[in-house]
């Protein structure tokens, strides 16, 4: 049983085995023993009562052709047939209900496990992994696992029990009648093995091409403004059609393989051969005509495993491929760990970077040898040209990313030694690209503090200069925003983000160019709000606005990932060419 590092976990009583897709699926379903008992009892009972039907028909046939005929035997046989088939219906219902129950429970549990796993992945993972492919795995692939159990495995179990019935009932007439079912079973399993061997790469291609198609769809919709702005709708349609055609071709290939399923031919041969064999025994006087009728009826039970296996085993194969794709996401490594036993106390705000290096990959270098110390309550402005590493630097504070060298300390404690949730709850980073959820304004502001009162929400909004425009909406704070807050202007989104930060009262506040979309009049008000909010907490400002930079206690000038200068505004204007150059351009 394997485990992965995670930024976020929930204690769960049931642990799953991540070593292989089969073991992972089994670790999800083995605990439902009573349901599997119901499935097997239903399947065996259903098949047994289905097998007894041709036996009764054979007896009725013997009664009719007897000399003289024995019609008095027909009524009891009729009641036996009716009673057995009614009972069979209940047993089949139990089998189908049990299989569907396992399928639904497993789908729910896997969705839960996958969602928790995705929340626990690092930003490095989410930056690399395409959202469309992730959504395909989290929705369609999880659903395929549901279908693997119902109808997939449900039909497999049913077909295996039906396959056994000729072996159970045929010897009562003559042991030689086992010949055809035995030959059929041997040929059936050989053909099935070859079919599954050929099916696996095809079903893998089906799921893979679906993920690629979904990825392109998600990217086109997410970037719809860019697509329309560049008038590239036709190009996107053609590109999507290419991906859709690849998915269709893979699906057609799967259908072609199913159409050439050899057991279909084997069934016809078994039915004809079995009838011929029974007639030979009848001619030799070894069985009667009722036995011939019953035996052919038993052979017709082979139809169910033959026809069901075409669909059932395809569904099982698709389910296992989907399980492999989901497990790949769950097992994808992340270096960050929530460190549940780490420090979890109030932060004072002292931060220290000691010889910090950082890179996203082994081939690049984003930050190199960063050294500085910030005392609690100080305001730090970080300036530099685009690509200098400003945003990367502040994201090392809350371990959005981990330094690849050196140490990042908060209150003298390495950030690795902090409880990750406690650390992040006390550090608020407001970026230029604000994310807002498709929910009410109140819920968006209170996202970091779900139990906040309406008075607290309004107070935070007023501090961020957002209250006035919020109240202009017809529904005020209950106005539902579009996805990513697209119904708001850039400045309005940023003010809501500021309100969200003010509400959580972080001990370290990071403003990453967060007032870039705000007009001058509003900026003056927000500047006062930020100045007020900065009292008693450490504040990092990433900005190019001189009005915000000059009142910082400490200014850090970054150039190509290194500190080019450090000091206050007056010192740097006098001593730093790099700092002066920023304001002269």
C-alpha positions in Angstrom: 0.0 0.0 0.0 1.6 3.2 -1.2 1.1 6.8 -0.1 2.1 10.1 -1.7 3.1 13.5 -0.2 0.2 15.9 -0.4 -0.5 19.6 0.5 -3.9 18.6 1.7 -5.4 15.4 3.1 -8.5 14.3 5.0 -8.3 11.5 7.5 -10.2 8.5 6.0 -10.9 5.2 7.8 -10.6 3.3 4.5 -7.1 3.2 2.9 -6.7 2.2 -0.8 -3.8 0.3 -2.4 -2.2 2.5 -5.1 0.3 -0.2 -6.3 -1.7 -1.2 -9.4 -5.0 -0.4 -11.0 -6.4 -3.9 -10.2 -5.4 -3.7 -6.5 -6.6 -0.1 -6.3 -10.1 -1.1 -7.6 -10.1 -4.2 -5.4 -9.3 -2.1 -2.3 -12.3 0.1 -3.1 -14.8 -2.8 -3.5 -13.7 -5.6 -1.2 -15.4 -4.0 1.8 -18.8 -4.5 0.3 -18.8 -8.3 1.0 -22.5 -8.5 1.7 -23.3 -6.9 -1.6 -21.0 -9.3 -3.5 -22.7 -12.1 -1.6 -26.1 -10.9 -2.9 -24.7 -10.6 -6.4 -23.3 -14.1 -6.5 -26.4 -15.7 -4.9 -28.6 -13.8 -7.4 -26.4 -14.8 -10.3 -26.1 -18.5 -9.4 -29.8 -18.7 -8.5 -30.8 -16.9 -11.7 -28.7 -19.2 -13.9 -29.8 -22.4 -12.0 -33.5 -21.5 -12.4 -33.0 -20.5 -16.1 -31.3 -23.9 -16.6 -34.2 -25.8 -15.0 -36.6 -24.3 -17.5 -35.5 -26.5 -20.5 -35.6 -29.5 -18.2 -39.2 -28.9 -17.4 -40.0 -28.3 -21.0 -38.4 -31.6 -21.9 -40.5 -33.4 -19.3 -43.6 -31.7 -20.7 -42.6 -32.9 -24.2 -42.2 -36.5 -22.9 -45.6 -36.3 -21.3 -47.2 -35.1 -24.6 -45.6 -37.8 -26.8 -46.0 -40.6 -24.3 -48.2 -43.5 -25.4 -50.8 -42.9 -24.2 -50.3 -39.1 -23.6 -50.1 -38.0 -19.9 -51.8 -34.5 -19.8 -52.2 -34.7 -16.0 -48.4 -34.1 -15.7 -48.6 -30.8 -17.6 -50.4 -28.8 -14.9 -47.8 -29.5 -12.1 -45.0 -28.8 -14.6 -46.7 -25.5 -15.5 -46.8 -24.4 -11.9 -43.2 -25.4 -11.4 -42.2 -23.3 -14.4 -44.2 -20.3 -13.2 -42.9 -20.5 -9.7 -39.3 -21.0 -10.7 -39.3 -18.1 -13.1 -41.0 -15.8 -10.6 -38.3 -16.6 -8.1 -35.7 -16.3 -10.8 -36.9 -12.7 -11.4 -36.4 -11.7 -7.8 -32.9 -13.3 -7.8 -32.0 -11.5 -11.0 -33.3 -8.2 -9.5 -31.0 -8.8 -6.5 -28.0 -9.4 -8.7 -28.6 -6.3 -10.8 -29.4 -4.1 -7.8 -26.3 -5.3 -6.0 -24.0 -4.7 -9.0 -25.5 -1.2 -9.5 -25.0 -0.5 -5.8 -21.4 -1.5 -5.9 -20.9 0.6 -9.1 -22.5 3.8 -7.5 -20.6 3.4 -4.2 -17.3 2.9 -6.0 -17.8 5.8 -8.3 -18.6 8.1 -5.4 -15.6 6.9 -3.4 -13.2 7.3 -6.4 -14.5 10.8 -7.1 -13.9 11.7 -3.5 -10.4 10.2 -3.5 -9.5 11.9 -6.8 -10.8 15.3 -5.8 -9.0 15.2 -2.5 -5.8 14.1 -4.3 -6.1 17.0 -6.9 -6.6 19.5 -4.1 -3.4 18.2 -2.5 -1.2 18.5 -5.6 1.3 21.2 -5.9 1.1 24.2 -8.2 3.9 22.6 -10.3 1.5 19.7 -11.1 -1.4 22.0 -11.9 0.7 24.2 -14.1 1.8 21.2 -16.2 -1.4 19.1 -16.3 -4.0 20.2 -18.9 -7.3 21.1 -17.3 -9.3 19.5 -20.0 -7.6 16.2 -19.6 -8.0 16.4 -15.8 -11.7 17.0 -16.3 -12.0 14.1 -18.7 -10.4 11.8 -16.1 -12.4 13.2 -13.2 -15.8 12.9 -15.0 -15.8 10.5 -18.0 -13.1 8.1 -16.7 -14.7 7.8 -13.3 -18.0 7.1 -15.0 -16.4 4.3 -17.0 -15.4 2.6 -13.8 -19.1 2.7 -12.8 -20.0 1.1 -16.1 -17.2 -1.5 -15.5 -19.2 -2.9 -12.6 -22.7 -2.3 -13.9 -23.3 -3.6 -16.5 -19.7 -4.9 -17.1 -18.7 -7.2 -14.3 -22.4 -7.9 -13.6 -22.8 -9.4 -17.1 -19.4 -11.2 -16.7 -20.6 -12.9 -13.5 -24.0 -13.7 -15.1 -22.4 -15.1 -18.3 -20.1 -17.3 -16.3 -22.9 -18.8 -14.3 -25.0 -19.4 -17.5 -21.9 -21.0 -19.1 -21.8 -23.6 -16.2 -25.5 -24.7 -16.5 -25.0 -27.2 -19.4 -22.3 -28.9 -17.3 -24.7 -29.0 -14.4 -27.8 -30.4 -16.1 -26.5 -32.3 -19.2 -25.1 -35.3 -17.3 -28.6 -36.2 -16.0 -29.4 -37.3 -19.6 -26.0 -38.7 -20.7 -22.4 -38.0 -19.8 -21.4 -37.9 -23.5 -23.5 -34.7 -23.8 -20.7 -32.8 -21.9 -18.5 -33.1 -25.0 -19.9 -30.1 -27.0 -20.1 -27.7 -23.9 -16.5 -28.6 -23.0 -15.2 -28.0 -26.5 -17.1 -24.7 -26.6 -15.8 -23.6 -23.3 -12.2 -24.3 -24.2 -12.5 -22.4 -27.6 -14.5 -19.6 -25.9 -11.9 -18.8 -23.3 -9.0 -19.0 -25.9 -10.9 -16.6 -28.2 -11.7 -14.4 -25.2 -8.1 -14.2 -24.2 -7.1 -13.2 -27.7 -9.9 -10.6 -27.8 -9.0 -9.0 -24.5 -5.3 -9.0 -25.6 -6.2 -7.1 -28.8 -8.8 -4.9 -27.0 -6.6 -3.3 -24.4 -4.5 -1.0 -26.7 -7.6 0.0 -28.6 -9.5 1.0 -25.4 -6.4 2.9 -24.2 -6.4 4.8 -27.5 -10.2 5.6 -27.1 -9.7 7.0 -23.6 -6.5 8.9 -24.6 -8.0 10.5 -27.7 -11.1 11.5 -25.7 -8.8 13.2 -23.1 -7.0 15.1 -25.9 -10.3 16.2 -27.5 -11.5 17.4 -24.1 -8.3 19.3 -23.5 -8.6 21.2 -26.7 -12.2 22.0 -26.0 -11.4 23.3 -22.5 -8.6 25.5 -23.8 -10.7 27.0 -26.6 -13.5 27.9 -24.2 -11.2 29.2 -21.6 -9.5 31.4 -24.1 -12.6 32.2 -26.1 -11.9 36.0 -25.9 -8.5 35.4 -27.5 -10.0 33.2 -30.2 -12.6 35.7 -31.1 -10.2 38.7 -30.8 -7.9 37.1 -33.4 -10.8 35.8 -35.6 -9.5 32.3 -35.3 -12.9 30.5 -34.9 -12.5 28.5 -38.1 -9.0 27.4 -37.1 -10.2 26.2 -33.7 -13.1 24.3 -35.4 -10.7 22.6 -37.7 -8.3 21.7 -34.9 -11.2 20.4 -32.7 -12.5 18.4 -35.6 -9.0 16.8 -36.0 -9.1 15.7 -32.3 -12.7 14.6 -32.6 -11.9 12.6 -35.8 -9.0 10.8 -33.9 -11.5 9.9 -31.1 -14.0 8.7 -33.7 -11.4 6.6 -35.5 -10.4 4.9 -32.2 -14.0 4.2 -31.4 -14.6 2.7 -34.9 -11.5 0.5 -34.4 -13.0 -0.7 -31.1 -16.3 -1.5 -32.9 -14.5 -3.3 -35.7 -12.8 -5.5 -33.1 -16.1 -6.2 -31.4 -17.7 -7.1 -34.7 -15.1 -9.8 -35.4 -15.7 -11.5 -32.0 -15.0 -15.2 -32.7 -17.4 -16.7 -30.0 -20.3 -15.6 -32.1 -19.3 -18.2 -34.7 -18.5 -20.7 -31.9 -22.0 -20.4 -30.5 -23.6 -21.3 -33.8 -21.2 -24.3 -34.2 -21.9 -25.5 -30.7 -25.7 -25.3 -31.2 -25.6 -27.3 -34.4 -23.0 -29.7 -33.2 -24.8 -30.3 -29.9 -28.1 -31.0 -31.7 -26.4 -33.5 -34.1 -24.7 -35.2 -31.1 -28.0 -35.5 -29.2 -29.8 -36.8 -32.3 -27.1 -39.5 -32.7 -27.6 -40.6 -29.1 -31.4 -40.6 -29.6 -31.1 -42.8 -32.7 -28.9 -45.2 -30.7 -31.6 -45.3 -28.1 -29.5 -43.9 -25.3 -31.7 -40.8 -24.7 -35.3 -40.0 -25.4 -36.8 -37.1 -27.4 -37.5 -35.0 -24.2 -33.8 -35.2 -23.4 -32.9 -33.9 -26.9 -35.3 -31.0 -26.4 -34.0 -30.2 -22.9 -30.4 -30.5 -24.1 -30.8 -28.0 -27.0 -32.5 -25.6 -24.5 -29.5 -25.9 -22.3 -27.1 -25.2 -25.2 -29.2 -22.1 -26.0 -28.1 -20.7 -22.6 -24.6 -20.3 -24.1 -26.1 -17.4 -26.1 -26.1 -15.1 -23.1 -22.3 -15.5 -22.3 -21.5 -15.2 -26.0 -23.5 -12.0 -26.8 -23.0 -10.4 -23.3 -19.2 -10.9 -23.4 -18.9 -8.7 -26.5 -20.2 -5.7 -24.5 -19.2 -6.7 -21.0 -15.5 -7.3 -21.5 -15.2 -4.2 -23.6 -16.7 -2.3 -20.7 -14.3 -4.0 -18.2 -11.4 -3.1 -20.5 -12.5 0.5 -20.7 -12.9 0.6 -16.9 -9.5 -0.7 -16.3 -7.9 1.8 -18.7 -9.8 4.5 -17.0 -8.7 3.3 -13.6 -5.1 3.4 -14.8 -5.5 7.0 -16.0 -7.1 8.1 -12.7 -4.5 6.3 -10.7 -1.8 8.1 -12.8 -3.2 11.4 -11.5 -3.5 10.3 -7.9 0.1 8.9 -7.9 1.7 11.9 -9.7 4.4 13.0 -7.3 4.4 16.3 -5.4 7.2 17.4 -3.2 5.0 19.5 -0.9 3.6 17.9 2.3 1.0 19.4 4.6 3.2 18.6 7.6 0.1 18.1 9.9 2.4 17.9 13.0 4.3 21.1 12.2 4.2 24.5 13.9 0.7 25.9 14.0 0.7 29.2 15.9 0.1 32.9 15.3 2.7 34.4 12.9 4.4 37.6 14.0 5.5 38.4 10.4 9.3 38.2 10.5 10.6 36.7 7.2 14.1 35.8 6.2 15.6 34.5 2.9 18.9 32.8 3.3 20.8 32.1 0.1 17.6 31.1 -1.6 17.7 29.5 -5.1 14.6 28.6 -7.1 13.9 27.0 -10.5 10.9 25.4 -12.1 12.9 22.9 -14.0 16.5 21.7 -13.8 17.4 23.7 -16.9 16.3 27.2 -15.7 17.2 29.4 -12.8 14.5 31.9 -11.6 16.1 33.0 -8.3 19.7 32.9 -7.4 21.3 33.6 -3.9 18.5 35.7 -2.5 19.3 37.1 1.0 17.3 39.6 3.0 15.4 39.9 6.3 12.1 41.6 7.0 11.0 42.6 10.5 7.4 42.1 11.7 5.1 45.0 10.5 7.5 46.2 7.8 6.3 47.0 4.3 8.5 45.7 1.5 8.3 46.7 -2.1 9.8 44.3 -4.7 10.5 45.9 -8.0 12.2 44.8 -11.2 11.7 44.2 -14.9 9.2 41.6 -16.1 10.7 38.1 -15.6 13.0 39.2 -12.8 11.4 36.6 -10.4 9.3 38.9 -8.2 6.1 36.7 -8.1 8.2 33.5 -7.8 9.9 35.0 -4.7 6.7 35.8 -2.8 5.2 32.5 -3.6 8.0 30.8 -1.7 6.6 32.3 1.5 3.4 30.2 1.6 5.0 27.2 -0.2 3.1 27.6 -3.4 6.5 26.6 -4.6 9.4 25.3 -2.6 12.9 26.8 -2.8 15.4 24.5 -4.6 18.2 25.8 -2.4 18.7 27.8 0.8 16.1 28.5 3.4 12.9 30.6 3.7 12.1 31.4 7.3 9.0 32.8 8.9 9.4 33.9 12.5 12.8 32.1 12.4 11.2 28.8 11.5 11.8 27.1 8.1 8.6 27.2 6.1 9.0 23.4 5.7 8.5 23.0 9.4 5.3 24.9 9.6 1.9 23.2 9.4 1.1 24.1 5.8 -2.6 25.0 6.5 -1.6 27.2 9.4 1.1 28.9 7.3 -1.2 29.6 4.3 -4.2 30.8 6.4 -2.0 33.6 7.8 -0.4 34.6 4.4 -2.7 36.2 1.8 -1.5 36.7 -1.7 -3.5 39.0 -4.0 -2.5 38.7 -7.6 -3.3 40.8 -10.7 -5.2 37.9 -12.2 -8.0 37.6 -9.7 -10.0 34.4 -9.5 -13.6 34.7 -8.4 -16.1 31.8 -8.1 -19.5 31.4 -9.7 -21.3 32.3 -6.5 -22.5 35.4 -4.7 -20.3 38.4 -3.8 -20.7 37.6 -0.1 -19.5 34.0 -0.6 -16.6 35.2 -2.7 -15.5 37.7 0.0 -15.9 35.2 2.7 -14.1 32.4 0.9 -11.2 32.4 3.3 -13.5 32.7 6.3 -16.7 30.8 5.6 -18.2 31.6 9.0 -17.8 35.3 8.7 -20.9 37.4 9.6 -22.5 39.8 7.1 -21.3 42.7 9.2 -17.7 41.5 8.9 -18.1 41.0 5.1 -19.5 44.6 4.7 -16.7 46.0 6.8 -14.1 44.3 4.7 -15.7 45.5 1.5 -15.8 49.1 2.8 -12.1 48.8 3.7 -11.4 47.7 0.1 -13.5 50.5 -1.4 -15.9 47.9 -2.8 -19.1 48.5 -0.8 -20.3 51.4 -3.0 -20.3 49.5 -6.3 -21.6 46.3 -4.7 -24.7 48.1 -3.4 -25.4 49.4 -6.9 -26.3 45.9 -8.0 -29.9 44.9 -7.7 -29.2 42.1 -5.3 -26.3 43.7 -3.6 -24.1 41.3 -1.8 -26.2 38.4 -3.0 -25.4 39.1 -6.6 -24.2 35.9 -8.3 -21.0 36.4 -10.3 -20.1 34.7 -13.6 -17.2 32.3 -13.7 -14.0 34.1 -12.8 -16.0 37.2 -12.1 -16.4 38.1 -15.8 -19.4 40.2 -15.0 -17.2 42.7 -13.2 -14.5 45.1 -14.4 -10.9 44.4 -13.6 -10.9 47.1 -10.8 -14.0 45.6 -9.2 -12.5 42.1 -9.2 -9.4 43.4 -7.5 -11.3 45.3 -4.9 -13.2 42.1 -4.1 -9.9 40.3 -3.7 -8.7 43.0 -1.4 -11.9 42.6 0.7 -11.3 38.9 0.8 -7.8 39.5 2.2 -8.9 42.1 4.7 -11.6 39.7 6.0 -9.1 37.0 6.8 -6.8 39.4 8.6 -3.5 37.8 7.4 -0.3 38.4 9.3 1.6 38.6 6.0 0.0 40.4 3.1 1.3 40.1 -0.4 -0.1 42.5 -3.1 1.2 41.4 -6.5 0.4 44.3 -8.8 -3.1 44.1 -7.3 -4.1 47.7 -7.9 -3.1 47.8 -11.6 -6.7 47.8 -12.9 -7.9 50.6 -10.5 -8.4 54.2 -11.5 -6.5 57.0 -9.9 -9.4 58.2 -7.7 -10.1 54.7 -6.3 -6.4 54.0 -6.0 -6.0 56.9 -3.5 -8.8 55.5 -1.4 -7.3 52.0 -1.6 -3.8 53.3 -0.8 -5.2 54.6 2.5 -7.0 51.3 3.1 -3.8 49.3 2.4 -1.8 51.6 4.6 -4.4 51.0 7.4 -4.4 47.3 6.7 -0.6 47.1 6.7 -0.4 48.3 10.3 0.7 45.5 12.5 1.4 43.0 9.7 4.2 42.4 7.2 3.3 43.6 3.7 5.0 42.8 0.4 4.2 45.0 -2.6 5.0 44.0 -6.1 4.3 47.1 -8.2 5.7 49.6 -10.6 3.7 52.5 -9.1 6.1 55.0 -7.5 3.3 56.2 -5.2 3.2 52.8 -3.6 6.9 52.1 -3.6 8.3 55.2 -2.0 6.6 54.8 1.4 7.9 51.2 1.7 10.2 50.5 4.7 12.4 48.3 2.4 12.7 48.2 -1.3 14.3 45.1 -3.1 15.4 45.5 -6.7 15.5 42.2 -8.6 17.4 41.8 -11.8 17.5 38.4 -13.6 16.7 36.5 -10.4 19.3 38.3 -8.3 19.1 41.2 -5.8 20.6 44.2 -7.7 20.0 46.6 -4.8 18.2 46.9 -1.5 17.3 49.8 0.8 14.7 52.6 1.1 13.6 54.9 -1.7 16.0 57.8 -0.9 19.0 55.5 -0.6 18.2 53.7 -3.8 17.6 56.8 -5.8 21.0 58.0 -4.8 23.0 54.8 -5.0 21.2 52.4 -7.5 21.3 52.8 -11.2 19.0 49.8 -11.7 16.4 51.4 -9.4 16.6 54.8 -11.1 16.3 53.1 -14.5 13.0 51.5 -13.5 11.4 54.9 -13.1 13.1 56.6 -16.0 11.7 54.1 -18.5 
